[in-house]
Amino acid sequence: MVSLPQPAHDVVVIGAGVIGLAIGWRAAVAGLRVAVVDPRPTTGASHVAAGMLAPVTEAKYGEQRLLALNLASAAQFPSFVAELEQAAGLPAGYQQTGTLAVAMDADDRTELHELYAFQTELGLAAQWLTGVECRALEPMLTPAVAGGLLVAGDHHIDNRLFAAALLAAADRAGVDLCRARATEILRAGETVTGVRLDNDGVLPAGHVVLAAGCWSAGLTGLPEHAVPPVRPIKGQILRLRSPAGQPPLLVRAVRGTTRGSDVYLVQRPTGEMVIGATVEEQGFDLRVTAGAVYELLRDAHDLVPGVTELTLIESAARLRPGTPDNAPILGPAPLAGLIYATGHYRNGLLLTPVTADAICGYLTGGSLPAVAAPFTLDRFTRSGRRPVIA
């Protein structure tokens, strides 16, 4: 019998955002030969994210399984960051300063208190505050604040420092970074054999991990039943900076609802502030619009009037990968050798540790942990109907 040559890589990961890089790093540390494919690493959705790690503040009715996944990943963050910083030799920008959600009027206060009751019912750690108590914590808040919800365990991370650390850790672990675009999933029948690139190169592999965010559904070579139902959801976001010598306006992340719109302000220790973010069903549109910039600044000013004194240093738009139920798609595909790690929507940074470990565990052991098991593709097909990719 003639033995066939083994592929140069055990795993090819498509996508070098925080999810793809974390999977590549963890898999390489586990002893696998890994390549990560992306023409512009770390420049996608995670490049402009605010970095909120807020599973409790963002808990929603009917999403308890996603909440469990978010909480599991948040619990991993301290140890994950410690390992990452040691592996990369770089800071990851993890801040454990908590999150304050505020209400601007009586209606907002009622809605926020209902969220507090829901959190309490689930046993989540949150503290109800009066408007006066909110301003005692964050003196730059508007005096109009009617009440608030302090979640000390909801943290945030500097998205760009985090991505740079993951890139360095992956490189140090021996991950091959291929700066090209994957165009096709190669397969022999129902088994994936590798990836074709836009430079006509081919990367054979025993496994392919699809972590290409909202572009995950656009690769050729996937039969219809293996195309993940992922669509782009546009988000526009702003970055501002305090004048030299002026202390930061806030200590912790602040979020609230004003004029019917949600807005959040995330303060970096450097004096930079991130304000976001819009949620727009606009397809693959990456334009920054004057209306979005105006509305974000207006709503942020309603919460923290002092933002108008800061310097606007960046406005940007990126595309989040949304799914029909706002939860990620993780684990095996209908094709042998293909694994999903996509559709993280607004939780890509938060879900990085649990996703990386779950996918690495599947690659090395053939199974997902219990907390990730509900998020396989077949949850959409158990009813016999494919979801529409809008």
N, C-alpha and C positions, 0 to 999 in steps of 0.2 A: 504494500500500500504506500502511495506517495503522500508524504505529509505536506500540507499546505502551509505557506509562510504565515506567521502570526502577525496581526496588525500591530503597527508601531504604538498604538494607544489602546488601553483597555476602555477608556471613556473619552468621548468628545462631548464637551458642554457647549451648546449654542447660546451665546449671550454672556457678556462680561459686565453686567450690572452687579449689584451687591449679592444677589441670589446666585448667579452663575459663578462668580469668583469664590464665594464661600463654599459652594459645592466642590469646585475644583480644588481649593485648598484642603478641605477635609478629606476628599478622596485621595489626594496625593499623600497626605500624612498617613492614611490607612494603607499605603503601599501600592496604589494603583497608578498606572501610567496615564496621565491626563493631558488633554489639550483643551483650551478654551478658545472659541472662535468668536471674534467680534471686530468689525473694522474700526470702531471708536470706543474702546473700553471706558467704562465709568462715565459716559456722557449722556445716558438715557434718563429715565424718570428719576432715578435716585440721585442724579446730579443736582437737581433743583428742589429736592424734597426738604421739608422743614425738619425732618428727623424726629417727629413725635413718636414716642413709645408709650402709647396711652390706651391699653386695653380696657381699663375700667371706665375712663372718661368717655370712650367711644362705644361702650356696650350698648347694644340695640336689642329690642324685643324680637324674639324669634331667631336670634343668631347665637344661641347658647353654645353650639358646637364650635363655631368660629371663635367665640369668646374663650372657650377652653384652650383652643390652639394658641390664641394670642397670649393668654396668661402663661401657658407653658413656655412660650418663647421669651416673654418678658422675664420670667424666673431664671432663664438660662443666661440672660445678658451679662450680669457681672462676671461670671466665670468665662463666658465666651470672649468678652472684651479683654480680660486679663490674659487669656491664651493668645489672642490675636496680637495684642501689643507686644508680647514677648516674642512671638514668631516674626512679626514685621519689623520690630525695632522702631515703631512709630506710634504716636498717640492716636487713639480712635475718637476722642472727643465726647466721651460718655458723661452725661450730667445727671446726677440724681437729686434734682432740686424740686421735683413735683410739678403738678399741673393744677391750675385754678380755673374752673369754669364759672363764668359770672352771668347773671341775669340783669337785663337793663330795665325791665318794667315788670308790672304785676303778672302779666301773661307769661313772660319769659320765666319769671320766678316760679310760677305754678308748674310749668313744663319741666324746669330743672329739678324741682322738688320731686316730681313724679319719677324722674331718672334716679334720683337719690333713693327713693323707696324701692325701685327695681334693683338697684345695686345692693341695698341692704338685704333684700329678700334673697339674693344670690350669695350673700355672705361676703361681699366685696368690701374692701376697706375704703371708706369715703367719709368726709366730715362736712356737715352742713354749717354754713357761716352766714351771718348777717352782712348787710352792705358795709357797715362800719368795720366789722372784722376783716372783710376782704381788703378794704383800704388800709387797714393796719398792716397787712401782709405786703400789699403792693400800693404804696402811697401815690403812685402816678396814675392809678385808675381814676376814671371820671367819678365825681361825687354822686352821679345818678345811679350807680350800681345798687341794685335792690336786694341782692343776695348772691350766694355763691356756693360752690362745691369744691372742696380741697381734696385732691387725691395725691397723697404724698408718694405713693408707689408708681405713679405714671411719670416716666422720665423722658429724656430726649437725648439725641446724639447728633453730633456734627456730621451730616451726611457725607461731606467731601473728605473729611479726615478719615471716616470709617471706610469709604471706598478706596482711598489711597492705601490704607493699612491692609485691606484685603488683597489689593493688587500686589503689594510687596510680599505679603505672606505667601500668596500663591506662587510667586516667582521664586522665593527662597525654598519652597517645598518641591520645586522642580516641575511645576506646571508649564507646559508649552503654550505661550500666548500667540495665536495666529491672527494677525490683523487683516482679516478678510471677511467677506460676508458669506454666510452659508446660504445657498440658493436651493438645495435639493437634499432631501433625505434619501439615501440610497438603500435599496433593499433587494433581497432575493426572495420573492414570494411574500410571505408574511413575516419575514425576519429582516430587521434593519442591519445593514452592513457598514454604514459610514455616512459621510457627508460630502457633497460636492460644493466647491467654493466658487465665487464669482471670478476668480483668476484662473479658472479651469483646473485648479488643483483638486485632489481627492484625499480625504482623511478617512481611511478605513478604521473601524473601531468595533469592539465587542458590544458596547452600549453607547447610545446617544441620549444625552439629557437635553430636553427642549426647555430652555430658560430664556427665551427671546422676548419676554414681555408681550406687548400688544402685537408684535410681529410674528408670534408663534403660530398663528393660523395661516400665514402666507407662504410657507415653504412648499415647493412642489415635491411630489413623491409620496405625499400622504394620501391614502384612500379616504373617502369621505368619513367613514366611521372612526378614523383616527385623528381628524382635524379637531383641535381643542376649541371650544366655543369662547374665544377671547376676542375682545374688541377694544379699540382705543377710546379712552375717556380723557379729554383734555383738561389740564390744570394749569392755570397761570398763577405765578407767585412772584413776590417782590423781596428784594434784599435792601436793607437800609443800614446806615452806620452812624453811631454817635460821633459828634465832633471830638477832636483830640482833647484829652483831659477831662471830658464829661463822663460821669459814671453811667453805666447802663440804666435804662429806664425801668427794667423789670428784673426780678430775681428768678422767677420761674416762668414756665409757659402759661399763657393766658388765652382762653378761648371764650367765645360768647356768640350770641345771636343778636343782630341788630338789623332793623328794616327787613326782617324776614330772611336774612342771609347769615350763614355761619362764617365766622372769621377766627383766625388764631394768630397769635404773636409769640414767636419763640426767640428768646434772648440768648445770644451767645456770650460767653465770658469776655470775648474780644471786643465787645461793643456792637457787633453786628446783630441786626434783628431781621428775622424772616417773617413775612406776612403772607398768609395764604388762606385758602387757595380756591380757585374756581373749580366747578365740576360741570363740564360741558360735553354734550354728545355732538361732537363736530367732526367725527371721522379723524383722518390723519392730518389735521390742520394744526400747524405749529406757529401760527401768527400770534404775536403779542398785540392785544387790542387796547386802544385808549380807554374804552369803556371799562374793561376789567381792571386796568391800573387805577382809574378813578374810583371805582367801587371798593376795591381793596383798601385804598388809602382812606376813603371816607369812612368805611366801617371800622377800620383800625383806630381812626381818630375818635370815633364815638366811644370806644373803650378806653383808649389811652391818648388823650389829646396831645401829649408831647411828641407823638410820632412826626408831626408836621415840621418839627425842628431838626429832624435827622436828614442825612444825605441819602438820596436814592442812588444806589450804586448798581442795581441790576433789576431788570424785569425779564422774565423768561416763561416759556411754555414748554411743557413736555406731555407725554401721553402715558397714562396709567393703563395697565392691562385689566380690564373689567371682565367679569363672567356673569352669567344669568343670576347667580345667587350671591354675588359680591365676595365669594370665597375662592381661595386658590385651587388649582388642579395639581395634585401631587401623586407621584407613583406611576405604576405601570400603565402602558398604553395597550391597545389591542394588537399592536405589532410587537413581536418578540424583540427585545433589545432596546426598545424606545421607552424613555421615562420622562414624565412631565414634571416640571417645576415652574409653573407659570400661573398667570391670573391672580396675582397678589393684590391687585387694585390699589388701595391706599395704605396697605400694610406691608409693603415690601421690606422696608427697613426693620420693622418690628419682627417680622416672621423670618428674618435671615437665619438666626441660630437654629430654630426648630426645623426649618426647611433643609438646611445644609446637613444636619445630623440625620434627619429622616431619609433623605435621598442617599446619603453615604451609607447608611445602614441597609438600605434596600440593595445598593450595589454590592455590598460585601456579604450580606446575609439573606437577601431574598425576601424580606418582609418589611412593612412599615410599622412604626410604633402605633399603639392604640390611638393616641391623640391625633395622628395624621390619617389614620385609616378611613375616616368618613369623607375624605376629600379627593378620592380617586375619580377618574372620568366617568365611571359607570354609574355614579349617582344621578347623572342626567339621562341615562338610558334605561334605567330600571323600569320606567313607565312604558318603555317601547317607543318613545318619541325623542327625536333629537332636538335640542334647543336651537332657536334661531340665532345666528350670529348677526346682530344688528350693526 
